Structures are given as structure tokens and as C-alpha cells.
């Protein structure tokens, strides 16, 4: 139900269709700004409270990345003499190589000449020892061993083909020649990587970099080894942000003697960062905080009152943790606050004309609720909406950018697949099906990664890459969080970015921008729909049709 709707007679809410309830006068003794609730009302609204504390504050940073070879252990196997490749003894990428192993055979006219020079110099060794030493040194510079040189000098036999021996051990990372190729001295034949030590490279977004430091312990997993957790330390943090992904790479050096970690494996990491705090900071659950976009409020219980009383308190938020916030101002250790059913307490404050989330000032005798009225005048309604829904309006109602003339049909088709994956995720949230929600979140991640950014250029590409970063981040978050409420909350931000993308590029079909004023703790939220009929992904079956169509995107 929408508490701003008031009628003289019983009936249904014109927005969501729920039955209107009688308006009772809620009074309080003591603090005139506090709202009173009976114990029965608290149980009915599932209102729960907790004592504010100062626990050890740890922020979990989640990172995605890949396994890559250690660049310092990648070597180029070169030809030590010029000539023609007669035979390759290592024939494919990925083949293991041992140091000293023959990897190729080369026919070299220059080497034939040098051998004949040594044989002739051998005949005049006593008369001209300098000539003999120079002939041997020439062969030595071509990486011939002393044994090979002695065999040539003593055997008086010229060899036509000479082997090339591996300088290092490892795995062939790249085969760069074929049989019959002519190569110069020093030409690369193979790239060989020593995979006994590898790098785990993770992308850290700008907002997470402040929590990551060299030496921090990181745990990560790879999909091919379920149940196996690898532990390492941050060895290096890239000082430059990638302009496309808006992330910096974080490097972890891992021993890999058993070869379990293979290059290009996807890896998921977590890092526990200690949050700096002072004696005045406290930690509260996310469910305790109501956020309007301009301010954050909680409801504090008056423990001195016999009947439960709650007073709105504005707070200053610090770091956002996984399921809680650090509060730097507004609360002190030991206070009792509402941690579940906060919205119900706020609705009671609105009905009682007390200070509330949307009406922080002390109410006057007017029975309506400032900031929550719905006047019939369209201009007033729009102004009121903009004053109370800043976070959503910022993404949805600002100036539309149009890049449709710059979009190739291939990109439009790929964007259609993104919208299709989004629609499946939306329907899973409507059905409150957690298994499908996780599945379709993964599908959306896959489809987003398949979109070719290089199909765009200039400002259009920059706009898409920026929005794609947000889409990937929130699609992944929607996949990771455990509860349906968290998934729905994350879907708000996923929708905001996709709406702007469709406005800018189009999606090859008609889409509807729907809006529910009750979603997001009554701050409102938008979503995209392929049909005009309202199917609310935020509110569940009880308020399935709550919302209106705000815009049509062709």
C-alpha cells in the first residue's frame, strides 16, 4: 500500500490495488518527534532491533581475473646460425621442452664455409696458431660445443645440418617457424614459457583500489578445481587504470610445480581488507539504513520509554561493507536501532505525521505528508518526484544521448541478445525463483562479454564501455549475492544502466520503461519490459502490478 494515498471511504489503493486500512491516530508520550508502536504491531510488521556495536570491521573485495605465464619466465629460442629449417623436432604449441634438448635442424651454407676454414686452419696450426684460434672462435660464437668443434677439426668431415639446442626448459608458448623457412642468425624459432611459476592477474575497479595493498593475502579459486582454494599475496598493483575496463591489474605470483594452474584459466578471488575506524565509528546492518540519495537515516529506539518508541536519526555513512555500513556520525556505541522492518517504522512515522525519511522536518498540522503527496497537477507531480527520487532520476530522467546513426547492425543484434538475457532475469525475479535468477545472471554476464566493443568508435564506444562496466559489475553482483532481496536491490542499478544504453543505441524492438514508487525502500525504481503490462520484479506476488509505464523506447 502507498501511505500517501488517503480517502474518505474504504476502498483500494489506485496505484497498487491493495486494500486501504483505517487511519488511526498514533500518539507518543515523551519525545514529540518519536513514533510509538505497540508490541503487537511490532510483531506484525516483523520489527526487530539490535544494539549498535564496534566489531572488527572487515570489507570483502571480490575480484575476477585470469591465470597468465610469468612474463619474467618467458624466453625466445632463437637460431644461432643463418640458414634453412630442415627439420623441426618440436612441432606444436604446448609441447614440453627440456634445456639442452635439440629442437630444430638447420642447413647453413655459412656454417659449411666456416667448417672448411677450420679444417684448413688445422693443417697450418703450428705455423699460424692465431688463424686456428680464430676459426674455432667463429664456430663457438654460433653455439657449437667444444666437442662438436673438435670433431670437425679432427674428423676432417664437413657436416651439412646442425641441431639447435633449447636454451631453457618449459612449454612452447608460440611456434614461429615452419620447415623450409629461411632464418637469419638470431631469428626467433619458439617462445618458451616456464610454467612452474605463474601469475594470477585480477581486475580491481577504481572504487576497490583503496582497499588493496602490496602484501595483502588473497584467496582465489578456479572453475576446473572445485573445492580447491589457492592462497597468495599481492605482489604488484598496476599504477595505470585501463581506459576501457576502468580497472587496474593486481598481480599474485603463484608456484605451479604440479601444473594445476594453466594459462587463461578464469579465477575468482576474495580479499579481506581491514577498515580504518575511530572510537566514534560504529557498524550497522544495511537493513537498518534508509537512503534517500541525499541523506541516510536510521530509527533509534527510546529505551527509557515503557511503550516502544522510535525516533528518526540522520547519520553519516562511511565505508560500505558486504552486508553492513560503517557509521561515522550520528550514532554511538550501545544505542538500540531498528535493524529489520525499518520501512514499516518509517511508514508508521509518515502516517503519524512525525519526522520520517521523506519528511525530515517537524510536521505541521497538515494531515498530508510533505514529499509524498500526489497532486493532480502534472507539473507539481513532476517537481515532487524529482525532489524525492534523486538517485533514480539521475540515471533515467537526464538528457538522452542518441548514437543510433553510429551503430552497425551487428552491434544492434548483440545488444538485442543482452536485452533478451535481461528480460529472462527480470521474469525470474518476478517469479521469485532464486535458482533461475542465478542462472540468468550468469547468462547475462556471458552475453555482455560477447559484445564486441570495437564495433563502435569515438564517443559512442566510450559511452558503451562505461555503461558495460556497470552492467558487468551488477550482473556479477546479482549472481553472487545470496538472498532474493539483495538480487532485487542490485537489479535496480542493472536496469538504470541498461535503460540509458537502449535510449542511446536502440534495441531493434519496442521496450517499455516501467516505474514502481514503492520499490527500493519507497525511493522508487525503474525497469525495462518487453510488454506494456506491469509485472513488478521488485515487490513480489503481493504487489505484482504495482507501477506505471513512464516511457516507450522504439
Steps between C-alpha positions, in 0.01 A plus 500: 500500500608860436465702825468830311160388366217612731126462435185592690359151449639146493620364169816405314827682436477645144872425443551145620144375557552402866217556750515829689518468878341732757718794598552502876653773706842393624603693808811494708589615841832660573688587179254683267702390194489129589245254361346241732420143402337232707671166556232336286559744214875435521445125477260541210748721310791273600686794653824393665762708679869458578757669719755707306853369546858540385599160361811434301428660164601296197407577141494214249632593156406263216716490189488319167800418287708244311806284542788617279864395454761685702637748244842472662507127420409530131804457271556514127686208348697649209703358214872534573598469136341605169355248259197290405283303744547138398310342788300607803532265795238696700189518285211652694411761758479361853771238455738465794868585443807419713811713506762353264241310298536533118203698368589554131753420229636770266686476172744794493731586204684744728571221744630279219751770409601547865563124538723492193691799640561305824616192311746707297617688812561164670758419232696819581441494874868495591594767248206736567335428837309832492317395183409169662367669815294747291342215303400319821365820656278563197331163548478552874306824443245296304439297817690191391637307795869425551429138424336586169785732406763234588311240297505729195871581542606139560259321272571718202130451411262785419147473642212640292230518773545617857254473793371789708482420872248645745647770725230459770243250624129566478197478272482627142283811518531593132648316198631768265653306205425208270715251310653665193509852647824696458616666819770748588730467795303597811158444336236373749395137464286445809375681808546275803325567830604350831164426664643379830412851620198694365320829554141537614390836355179653637310814398436741788253783441594852600265493799675189639862610457504692829456168685773305321867522598818318408546204735127446565395136511264389224307176461373390160336207326483372142200329345694189395595418860180526708563501873868591459605841634833661413663759727754764402610855565458815294834543329426800278220751431494662157550878539296569184123458459387324180296757307264233363424293811560781756696249709861443606664161502599339829771233472556192714802276436414132552725189506368246248736203510211254470359688198145532639476869408489537124527828307165660400308327781235730650549565872282658769671655801403651832703731720423597859589865558516657844296822518655787692267637764503726804342466842192690376425265209247218529377230263132444411328249266400625155137423586510765774578788262249686284675692223332786310791593275576812704500363852500174695274443800445232763237461770626503860292342777438695818600243761371719784139482377270221616317487167730446197588838349723570202657825388650567159873578513704628206842335474818539295607184324859394457614184322242265351573142604349180361186506718551804720611863513755683711331801664741782574252750650151491648516186717697395807595160632220341702199665333212274393386538139247333270679241284201323345170655400652848472268591215198402710612733781556778246152444355355524852688829550354635174146401599548661842632821342838456669844569353572226247728412211314721249402762756801561726364829634240518780153466349235769531127457549451402136383141483677441171862386484748743339709344233253213456195683361369413160321815375297484183697783340762337276762768554475474878517122481816512289666753732408291806636186337830666417538616858448153646653263245842649427701177467271345239426823319872561457528192278164495328367852461805697393575597140484210255802437278427366151765293320259302280647640177844376605400143585564214253234230472738241649523698825122546511455124469745438784319760712170320429651187653596701810142629532363147455727371779395793720131423438546139610668622820215744559239225467695279742483782757126541434456127572730528806695202365849518652640214291390657172620841618853366553489313167380798297749731675775271371343504152493880504869511598586268211302701243648830621852365462421393144411854388777630272595849624708561187185518288462853642736795494546846647246626754261214429765245598602696811134522609441127445819390678411711803147358522620146424732520802201574726291229335772239551556605858132480598428186297783331686376637831151368423654158443706505821261632768308237696154643568224593259472842666866574421456382143199729456684791651792448260258471206413868558847615395525243223178640352613862527805442280317285244223759460760763408666257257173423322413870486836572336532206259153349463431129526322424174159468669255692719574501873310659789659684792293412808521662843398389849496771770498244782813313395844570647360583844250744350771688309364356176659294226478455122526192280471404134214286371419347163126528574288788621338293773660569840681200650698642790838328560560679832191450715403135460160340450322724753563811286556345160316774310632795701645758260440701186657532156707819491647484148504302175830430323474412130 
